[in-house]
Amino acid sequence: MSTPPLPPADHHTSQTYADRFYDELTDELARLDPDGLLRRLRIVSSAGPVVTTDDGKQLLNFTSNSYLGLNEHPAMKAAAVSAVNELGTGAGASLLVSGRLPIHARAERAFAEFKHAQAALLLPSGYTANLAAMTALAGQGDLICLDKLCHASLIDAARTSGAEVRTYPHLKTDKLERLLQKHHAAAACGLALPAIQPSEIIIHNSAITRTPRRFIVTDSVFSMDGDTADLPALCDLADEYNAVMVVDEAHATGLLGETGAGLCEAQDVTDRVHIVISTASKALGGLGGIITASQPVIDTIVNRARPLIYTTAIPPSQAAVIAQSVNLIKTEPQLRQRVRGLTLRLRSELKSQGWNLIPQGEFITPIVPLVVGEAKDAVALAEHFYNHGILAAPIRPPTVAPGSSRVRLSLRADMPEEHIDRVIDVASRFLV
Ligand SMILES: Cc1ncc(COP(=O)(O)O)c(C=O)c1O
């Protein structure tokens, strides 16, 4: 398809192509507004439990994913400051060139040990870690099966890999099994399903021949629902259908499991999951993505992942923060117990008020979504909270499915009980 030529500048009205381009964008944005779908950036004074917004309003912050409050923990600040003083503010190069300082290696070792993995690898964010893992390990001719509610970064990563991407309905392992069965049967009788035929995989412009791979990919805790995957059932399917098991523990690391290692630990499948992705941006209170896996997996990502090769290593202060957060998760288990207690109390009160809460089952996570339906209803509820001194995020399509818009409340261990009292009271006033 040939590209249409750029329209010429309109000399009569002196409106340039750029002016028309900006007008068009402004119109497109205006069309989002009536449906409650227009997003606006704002400035919030800090990332703590009480914040001031740019209109001068002081609010209790129920939007922070720093579930353990580690982003404000004195030991975390001290680790970051000391790394800045000793090593400066930036790594200066990619991991493969000269950006991997001893503090990066130390953080990787601490994290690998925490996750009971052979090796760990630091990336700039959870988003890039997912992108790096999936694009390095999967490609044309492979099959990636994802839970329909997997985080956007996993979906983007799967699509970018070039593999065939299939989703199964949220938590429906029977549907996943049917999907795997179909592909397996087609492979066994040599039918032309390209996803499972031995094929040439094109990586870095060089073709290599290998057996096609299947991947089962899931969040462990789903970011917008706060519910959890059935990892043992998924691992059983991975065993039966020879699939690689990939789990994104973004919202579980630091919170679930006896040592806080995540849902893999809590559901006793640490040895059965091949690749785990964590982020330092939530309970760990910093920034950075961490992949834990066996050494050949890590070495492959180092050699093939463009989001690692072509980007700068995280600053030494962030590596120090990651190492320190692992230490605190081990030594301060009361933080995860406290946020669990706050969540149980809030959920129970909201349930008795009649709110539509997504069931969490055995594993309690500090994500409490109030599902209201339409985007504009979620915006109205968030405004109600705002007007009563609470910052809470309206979550709308495309982040969630149409008709399931919600306000997502995030809890943190450093919130006093009075903040929970307040949110319970304000929520009750929306219903009357
Ligand atoms: C499940 C999941 N994976 C990955 C990410 C991306 O993490 P990061 O913020 O570190 O890029 C998020 C963040 O929202 C997430 O919820």
PDBQT file of the ligand as one rigid body, heavy atoms in Angstrom, charges set to zero:
ROOT
HETATM    1  C1  LIG A 501       0.628  -7.028  36.426  1.00  0.00    +0.000 C 
HETATM    2  C2  LIG A 501       1.565  -5.912  36.068  1.00  0.00    +0.000 A 
HETATM    3  N1  LIG A 501       2.673  -6.192  35.379  1.00  0.00    +0.000 NA
HETATM    4  C3  LIG A 501       3.544  -5.230  35.033  1.00  0.00    +0.000 A 
HETATM    5  C4  LIG A 501       3.321  -3.922  35.370  1.00  0.00    +0.000 A 
HETATM    6  C5  LIG A 501       4.299  -2.867  34.938  1.00  0.00    +0.000 C 
HETATM    7  O1  LIG A 501       5.119  -2.543  35.997  1.00  0.00    +0.000 OA
HETATM    8  P1  LIG A 501       5.970  -1.196  35.973  1.00  0.00    +0.000 P 
HETATM    9  O2  LIG A 501       5.126  -0.137  36.571  1.00  0.00    +0.000 OA
HETATM   10  O3  LIG A 501       7.165  -1.508  36.787  1.00  0.00    +0.000 OA
HETATM   11  O4  LIG A 501       6.314  -0.932  34.553  1.00  0.00    +0.000 OA
HETATM   12  C6  LIG A 501       2.192  -3.568  36.099  1.00  0.00    +0.000 A 
HETATM   13  C7  LIG A 501       1.985  -2.155  36.497  1.00  0.00    +0.000 C 
HETATM   14  O5  LIG A 501       0.971  -1.571  36.465  1.00  0.00    +0.000 OA
HETATM   15  C8  LIG A 501       1.272  -4.586  36.445  1.00  0.00    +0.000 A 
HETATM   16  O6  LIG A 501       0.150  -4.289  37.101  1.00  0.00    +0.000 OA
ENDROOT
TORSDOF 0
